[in-house]
């Protein structure tokens, strides 16, 4: 157990009078002279967690249960070996070399490691209300693995985390800092609690939970005082990038502490518009451009963190009102409309790649001096979809990029060096191991035969019109459908397909056996959920509907073995049902129902003759149609979001000038920020600001954008030109 060999030469007695009971083994290596010996003792209880006791690591495993009548249920694993032991072990080694599932649990644990809590120490006392939990750093074993989130749970010492007192959820900031500050209002004075932590890799794998550490809180709490936002409450006429300042650091109680960091937040109503990174050692923060809008009400907050006592509460709101116009130069020109659109809508949405927008021209007022300089500002909404396989020097995306395009990420700006297209939609042997049996791209017409339709060799009609009641047989034979036993050992196979993420959309794939009849598997998209229903087990599973902008298609996978059926949506296991097909043939057919009113939609249906892993299912989900592998200049880390940077342009001239697209010149970028706000359709954006451009005196000006990516949106209300008059 955990590498410790337990070999008893005589039965281990089980004592105690009360029944029923669960029996566990407490296994440890006990010092004996200059060596250690394995020790195993029976213990009784519902649950045990591995722990360190008196400097010795104890491991626990459940070995059995005894019911009230004295009947024993053995939980130990017994392997019958009918060959020479050495030959058997050698065969297992070969299996581990060739079967990736043979050691998945071992590899997963090796890949993730297990966090070890540093603070609090075991049985720590006098812990404050907002302790800063810390743990050892993650040490990667495999290349290209890194942390992207940490989860912390706290519970009463007497409980088992089944309903924890506090759960942080996945936290990327804590993962980067190896620390998590417990928020106030959870822990009470003079109470015993326990904390545990686990982390998640960029591969999606979670580590096991750490050993839980028990601690006791103080009889009286000391904590960081709630700070104030200085000089902003009630202020009007605030410009675009105000500097927010927090009050001096202070502590309530008798424990000395020093300031570690300050964090700032801006809200519009109840919606959080922006949270700053932690400002280490400082009390001031300037808001980024593009966040605030003219003539609006906002609230600013701050909180402070001490090195010992952790975080304060957020300050009370400091309410302020922005100016009617943000003026950098002598005037701020707000534009009216997109006067010229190329591959775009009049409202500013790019319909194709390389779209262009050009604004109306604005003229200087009569009696005012000529303009001599200007700056162009624009907020561009929408981002590049990043797929698995993205690295710090390569983006994998369905979006189209070109050589020399600029891409903005949270880790800086990168330049596209090369683009390789990859179309896997018709590739049968997707994984290169012969497991792919067939693929249907749904491009040809259905051929009706009786009450069923046959998919011709080239495929069948697109996802738009495949009506219920017609059924689908996945080859040209009638009526046997196909027999997975011919190519799939032990009725083991996987089906993968896509359906459009549209309201009232539905998709279905049915399978049947001679003795059990049809097993309907039906998926439906409602306004807020995706619901997958199966007739054979009577089970329905619901998940929140994915964002249709990010997931225009929903990926479905059905994994069938002779004793289980698993369902996946967008790479996540949502249901695992037990069945018993025995040695019967399992036939797969398409939708079959007597409702007659629904239309079923599917695309890129794939058949594999084996069980696919979760990672393989996610790969199928991500590689839908044309994929681009985009080499970029190396970034410091793997990006989680990216935006194609369009080109800012402007044109100037005399009063009465009428500009064409050829009159606009490209502007160098002076500032670019990534942001997220409350826009219901495209909350993610980049804010661009050009250099201050000097020109011969002019009285008319217009601005625009070129080389926009398909799907991005630039509202004319979110662009601005700042101008300076001659001699200013």
SVG drawing of the C-alpha trace seen along z (x, -y; Angstrom):
<svg xmlns="http://www.w3.org/2000/svg" viewBox="-46 -83 67 105">
<polyline fill="none" stroke="black" stroke-width="0.4" points="0.0,0.0 1.5,-3.4 4.6,-1.3 4.7,0.4 4.5,4.2 2.1,5.7 2.6,9.5 0.9,11.0 2.0,14.5 -1.2,15.0 -4.8,13.6 -5.2,10.1 -8.0,10.2 -10.8,7.7 -12.0,6.6 -14.9,4.6 -18.5,5.4 -20.6,2.8 -22.0,3.6 -22.2,2.6 -18.7,1.2 -16.3,0.3 -12.8,1.8 -9.7,-0.1 -6.0,0.6 -3.6,-2.0 -0.3,-1.3 3.0,-3.0 6.7,-2.5 7.8,-2.5 11.5,-3.2 13.2,-0.1 16.9,-0.6 18.6,-1.8 15.8,-0.7 12.0,-0.9 9.5,1.9 6.0,2.1 3.2,1.9 -0.5,2.5 -3.3,2.0 -7.0,2.3 -9.1,-0.8 -12.8,-1.4 -14.8,-4.3 -16.6,-5.8 -13.7,-7.8 -10.0,-8.3 -7.5,-10.6 -3.8,-10.0 -1.9,-11.9 1.5,-12.5 1.5,-11.5 4.5,-12.0 6.6,-12.5 5.5,-9.2 3.2,-9.1 0.1,-6.9 -1.8,-5.6 -5.4,-4.4 -7.3,-1.9 -10.8,-0.5 -10.6,3.3 -14.1,4.4 -17.5,3.8 -19.4,5.9 -23.1,5.5 -25.4,5.8 -25.7,9.6 -22.0,10.1 -21.8,10.6 -18.4,9.5 -18.0,7.7 -14.4,7.8 -13.1,4.7 -9.6,6.1 -8.6,6.7 -7.6,10.3 -5.8,11.2 -5.7,14.9 -2.2,15.8 -2.1,19.1 1.4,18.6 4.9,18.1 4.9,14.9 7.9,13.4 6.2,14.1 3.0,12.5 4.8,9.4 6.7,9.1 3.4,9.3 2.0,6.5 5.1,4.4 4.5,4.9 0.8,4.0 1.9,0.7 4.1,0.0 1.3,0.5 -2.0,-0.2 -2.4,-3.9 -5.3,-3.1 -3.3,-0.5 -1.6,-3.1 -3.6,-6.3 -4.2,-6.8 -0.5,-6.4 0.5,-8.7 -2.1,-11.3 -0.8,-11.3 2.8,-11.5 1.9,-14.4 0.0,-16.5 1.8,-15.7 0.1,-16.3 0.1,-19.8 1.6,-20.0 0.3,-22.7 3.0,-24.9 0.7,-27.3 -1.0,-26.6 1.2,-23.9 -0.4,-20.8 -2.4,-21.6 -1.6,-25.3 -3.2,-27.5 -4.0,-31.2 -4.9,-31.4 -6.6,-34.7 -9.9,-35.3 -8.3,-35.8 -5.2,-33.5 -3.1,-33.3 -2.9,-29.6 0.3,-28.6 1.6,-25.4 4.7,-24.1 5.4,-24.9 4.3,-22.6 7.2,-20.8 6.5,-19.7 7.4,-16.1 6.3,-16.2 7.1,-18.9 4.6,-21.7 2.7,-21.1 1.9,-24.0 -0.6,-25.1 -3.6,-27.1 -5.9,-26.9 -6.0,-26.0 -9.0,-25.1 -9.0,-25.6 -11.6,-24.1 -12.2,-24.8 -14.4,-22.8 -15.1,-22.3 -12.5,-19.8 -15.3,-17.3 -16.7,-17.2 -15.6,-15.5 -15.7,-18.3 -18.9,-16.7 -20.5,-20.2 -17.5,-22.4 -17.8,-25.6 -15.8,-27.4 -14.9,-26.5 -12.8,-28.9 -13.5,-27.1 -10.8,-27.1 -8.6,-30.2 -5.9,-31.1 -4.4,-33.9 -3.8,-31.6 -2.2,-29.1 0.3,-31.8 1.1,-33.0 1.0,-29.7 -1.1,-31.5 -4.7,-32.1 -6.1,-34.6 -9.2,-33.3 -12.0,-35.9 -13.5,-37.3 -16.9,-36.3 -16.3,-32.5 -14.1,-31.6 -15.2,-32.1 -13.1,-32.6 -11.9,-29.6 -13.0,-27.0 -11.2,-24.1 -11.1,-23.9 -9.3,-22.0 -8.1,-23.1 -7.1,-21.2 -6.0,-22.2 -5.7,-20.7 -4.4,-22.1 -5.3,-21.8 -2.8,-21.7 -3.1,-23.3 -4.0,-19.8 -7.3,-19.9 -6.0,-17.3 -6.8,-17.8 -4.3,-16.6 -5.5,-14.6 -6.4,-16.6 -3.6,-17.5 -3.5,-16.0 -6.0,-18.1 -4.4,-20.3 -6.3,-21.0 -5.9,-24.4 -7.5,-26.4 -8.5,-30.1 -7.7,-32.7 -9.9,-33.6 -9.9,-37.2 -9.4,-38.1 -6.8,-40.5 -7.3,-41.7 -6.4,-44.2 -8.7,-47.3 -11.1,-48.1 -9.4,-50.8 -11.0,-53.9 -10.8,-55.2 -9.4,-58.7 -10.5,-61.8 -12.9,-60.3 -16.3,-59.9 -18.8,-62.4 -16.4,-63.8 -17.9,-64.7 -16.2,-65.4 -13.7,-62.5 -11.6,-61.9 -11.0,-58.5 -8.1,-57.2 -8.4,-58.4 -5.8,-57.3 -7.5,-55.5 -5.7,-55.8 -6.3,-53.7 -5.9,-54.9 -2.9,-54.0 -2.5,-50.4 -3.9,-49.7 -4.5,-46.7 -7.3,-46.0 -6.0,-44.1 -2.6,-43.6 -0.8,-41.5 1.8,-43.6 1.6,-43.4 3.0,-45.2 1.4,-46.1 1.8,-43.5 -0.5,-44.7 -3.5,-46.7 -6.2,-45.7 -8.7,-48.0 -12.1,-47.3 -14.6,-49.4 -18.3,-48.6 -21.1,-50.0 -24.2,-49.3 -23.9,-45.6 -21.6,-44.6 -17.9,-44.4 -16.2,-46.1 -12.6,-45.7 -10.4,-44.3 -6.8,-45.4 -3.8,-43.1 -2.4,-43.3 -0.3,-46.4 2.6,-45.1 3.7,-47.6 1.7,-50.4 -1.6,-52.3 -2.3,-53.8 -3.6,-52.5 -4.4,-54.2 -7.4,-52.7 -6.6,-51.5 -8.0,-53.3 -11.3,-52.0 -12.9,-51.1 -14.9,-54.1 -17.5,-55.8 -18.3,-59.5 -21.2,-60.8 -21.7,-57.6 -21.8,-56.8 -19.3,-54.4 -18.2,-53.0 -14.5,-52.5 -13.3,-50.1 -10.0,-48.9 -8.8,-46.3 -5.5,-45.8 -3.5,-42.7 -1.1,-42.3 1.9,-39.9 0.6,-38.1 -3.1,-38.8 -4.2,-38.5 -6.9,-40.5 -9.1,-43.2 -12.7,-43.6 -13.4,-45.7 -13.8,-49.4 -17.1,-51.1 -18.0,-52.5 -16.6,-55.8 -19.1,-57.0 -18.0,-59.3 -19.4,-60.6 -17.3,-60.8 -17.1,-63.9 -19.5,-64.4 -16.5,-64.0 -13.0,-62.7 -10.6,-65.3 -6.9,-64.7 -6.3,-67.6 -8.2,-70.8 -11.3,-68.8 -12.7,-65.3 -14.5,-64.4 -17.3,-61.8 -18.3,-60.4 -21.7,-59.7 -21.7,-56.8 -19.6,-54.4 -19.8,-56.2 -17.9,-53.5 -18.0,-49.8 -16.1,-47.0 -17.1,-43.4 -18.9,-44.7 -22.3,-45.9 -23.2,-49.6 -23.3,-49.0 -19.6,-47.9 -19.5,-44.1 -17.0,-42.4 -18.7,-39.9 -15.5,-38.6 -11.8,-38.6 -10.0,-41.8 -13.1,-44.0 -12.8,-47.8 -14.7,-50.6 -14.4,-54.4 -16.2,-57.1 -18.0,-60.2 -15.7,-63.3 -15.9,-66.0 -14.9,-69.7 -13.5,-72.4 -16.0,-75.0 -16.0,-78.4 -13.9,-80.9 -11.7,-78.3 -8.0,-77.8 -6.8,-75.0 -6.0,-71.6 -2.4,-70.5 -2.2,-67.1 -4.6,-64.2 -4.8,-60.9 -7.3,-58.1 -8.9,-55.8 -11.0,-52.7 -12.4,-49.8 -12.5,-46.5 -14.8,-43.8 -14.3,-40.1 -11.4,-37.7 -9.6,-34.8 -10.9,-31.3 -7.9,-29.4 -8.0,-25.6 -6.1,-22.9 -2.5,-22.6 -2.0,-26.4 1.5,-27.1 3.6,-30.2 4.9,-30.2 1.9,-28.7 -1.8,-29.4 -4.3,-26.7 -7.5,-28.3 -10.3,-28.0 -10.0,-31.7 -8.0,-33.0 -4.7,-34.8 -2.0,-35.9 1.7,-36.3 2.8,-39.6 -0.6,-40.0 -0.2,-41.3 -1.9,-39.4 -2.5,-40.8 -2.6,-38.5 -2.5,-38.9 1.2,-38.1 2.0,-40.8 1.9,-41.3 3.1,-38.6 3.7,-38.6 2.4,-35.8 5.3,-34.1 3.6,-31.3 0.2,-29.8 -0.6,-26.1 -4.1,-24.9 -5.3,-21.5 -8.7,-20.1 -9.6,-17.0 -13.4,-16.9 -13.1,-14.0 -10.2,-12.2 -11.3,-8.7 -8.2,-7.5 -8.3,-10.6 -5.8,-9.3 -3.6,-7.3 -4.2,-4.0 -6.8,-2.4 -9.6,-3.0 -11.6,-5.3 -14.3,-3.3 -16.1,-6.0 -17.0,-9.7 -20.0,-11.5 -19.9,-15.2 -23.6,-15.5 -23.3,-17.1 -25.4,-14.9 -29.1,-14.1 -30.9,-11.4 -32.1,-8.4 -35.4,-7.2 -36.1,-3.5 -39.4,-2.6 -39.4,-4.4 -35.6,-4.8 -33.0,-6.7 -29.6,-5.4 -26.5,-7.5 -24.9,-7.3 -21.2,-6.7 -20.5,-10.4 -22.6,-11.4 -26.0,-12.9 -27.8,-16.2 -26.5,-19.0 -27.7,-19.5 -30.6,-21.7 -33.1,-19.1 -33.0,-15.5 -36.5,-14.9 -37.5,-12.6 -39.4,-9.4 -37.0,-8.6 -34.2,-6.9 -30.7,-6.6 -28.7,-3.5 -25.0,-4.0 -24.2,-1.9 -25.9,-0.7 -27.2,2.6 -30.9,3.1 -32.1,3.6 -29.2,4.8 -27.5,1.4 -23.9,2.2 -22.6,4.7 -19.9,3.3 -18.8,6.8 -17.3,7.1 -14.8,4.3 -15.4,3.4 -14.2,6.0 -16.8,6.6 -19.3,4.1 -16.9,1.2 -17.2,-1.9 -17.4,-5.7 -19.6,-8.1 -18.7,-11.7 -20.8,-14.4 -21.7,-18.1 -25.0,-19.9 -25.6,-23.7 -26.0,-25.7 -29.3,-27.2 -32.6,-27.7 -34.8,-24.6 -32.1,-22.7 -32.1,-19.0 -30.0,-15.9 -30.2,-12.2 -28.3,-9.0 -30.1,-5.7 -28.8,-2.2 -30.6,1.1 -30.1,4.7 -32.3,7.7 -33.6,8.4 -33.7,4.9 -35.1,2.8 -34.2,-0.8 -32.0,-2.9 -33.0,-6.5 -30.3,-9.1 -31.8,-12.6 -30.2,-16.0 -32.1,-19.3 -31.0,-23.0 -33.2,-25.3 -32.7,-28.9 -30.5,-28.3 -29.7,-24.5 -28.7,-21.6 -30.7,-18.4 -29.6,-14.9 -32.3,-12.2 -31.8,-8.4 -34.8,-6.0 -32.9,-2.9 -32.2,-4.2 -34.9,-6.8 -32.2,-9.4 -32.0,-13.0 -29.0,-15.2 -28.9,-19.0 -26.0,-21.3 -25.9,-25.1 -26.1,-26.1 -22.7,-27.1 -22.2,-30.6 -23.3,-30.5 -20.6,-33.0 -17.8,-30.9 -19.5,-27.6 -21.6,-28.0 -21.6,-24.1 -22.0,-21.8 -19.9,-18.6 -21.4,-15.3 -19.8,-12.0 -21.4,-8.6 -19.0,-5.9 -20.5,-2.4 -19.1,0.8 -20.9,4.0 -21.7,2.8 -21.7,-1.0 -22.8,-4.0 -21.0,-7.4 -22.2,-10.7 -20.0,-13.8 -20.9,-17.3 -18.0,-19.6 -15.5,-17.2 -17.0,-16.9 -18.4,-13.6 -22.0,-14.4 -23.4,-10.8 -22.1,-7.3 -24.9,-4.6 -24.5,-0.9 -26.0,1.4 -25.6,5.1 -25.5,5.8 -23.8,9.2 -22.7,10.7 -25.6,9.3 -24.9,7.3 -25.4,3.6 -26.8,1.8 -26.5,-1.9 -29.2,-3.8 -30.1,-7.5 -33.2,-9.4 -36.4,-7.4 -39.5,-8.9 -43.2,-9.2 -43.3,-12.9 -42.8,-13.9 -42.5,-17.6 -38.8,-18.0 -35.9,-18.4 -32.7,-16.8 -29.4,-18.4 -25.9,-16.9 -22.6,-17.3 -19.3,-15.5 -20.5,-12.2 -17.5,-9.9 -17.5,-6.2 -14.5,-4.7 -14.2,-1.0 -12.8,-1.6 -13.3,-3.7 -11.8,-7.2 -10.1,-9.0 -11.3,-12.3 -8.3,-14.0 -9.2,-12.4 -12.8,-13.5 -11.6,-17.1 -9.4,-16.9 -12.3,-15.9 -14.3,-18.8 -11.6,-21.3 -10.8,-20.2 -14.1,-20.8 -13.4,-21.6 -10.5,-23.9 -7.9,-24.5 -5.0,-26.9 -1.7,-26.3 -0.2,-29.8 3.4,-30.2 4.0,-33.4 6.9,-35.1 7.5,-33.6 5.5,-34.8 6.5,-34.5 3.6,-32.0 0.8,-30.2 -2.0,-32.7 -5.6,-32.1 -7.0,-34.8 -5.9,-36.6 -7.1,-39.4 -6.1,-40.1 -4.9,-43.8 -6.5,-45.7 -4.9,-48.7 -5.9,-52.2 -6.1,-54.7 -7.1,-58.4 -7.5,-61.0 -7.2,-64.8 -7.9,-67.7 -9.3,-71.1 -12.9,-72.1 -15.4,-70.4 -13.1,-67.4 -14.7,-64.2 -12.5,-61.2 -12.3,-57.8 -10.6,-54.7 -7.4,-55.6 -7.1,-58.8 -6.5,-57.1 -3.0,-56.4 -1.9,-53.8 -1.2,-55.0 1.4,-53.5 -0.1,-52.2 1.0,-54.0 -1.1,-52.0 -3.1,-48.8 -5.0,-47.2 -7.1,-44.0 -10.4,-44.4 -13.7,-42.9 -16.9,-44.8 -20.7,-44.2 -21.5,-44.2 -24.1,-41.4 -22.8,-40.2 -19.0,-40.8 -17.7,-41.7 -14.0,-41.0 -12.2,-43.8 -8.9,-45.5 -8.6,-49.2 -6.2,-50.9 -4.7,-54.3 -2.6,-55.8 0.5,-57.9 0.0,-61.7 0.2,-62.5 1.4,-65.9 0.0,-67.0 0.0,-70.2 -2.9,-72.4 -6.3,-70.8 -9.9,-71.5 -11.5,-68.1 -10.7,-64.7 -12.0,-61.1 -10.8,-57.8 -11.2,-54.1 -9.9,-50.5 -8.6,-48.0 -7.7,-44.3 -10.4,-43.5 -11.0,-39.8 -14.3,-38.2 -16.9,-38.6 -15.3,-41.5 -17.4,-44.6 -16.5,-48.3 -19.3,-50.5 -19.1,-54.1 -20.0,-55.3 -16.8,-53.6 -14.3,-55.4 -12.9,-58.9 -10.5,-61.4 -8.6,-63.9 -7.3,-67.0 -4.9,-69.8 -5.0,-73.2 -2.1,-74.8 0.3,-76.2 -1.3,-74.2"/>
</svg>
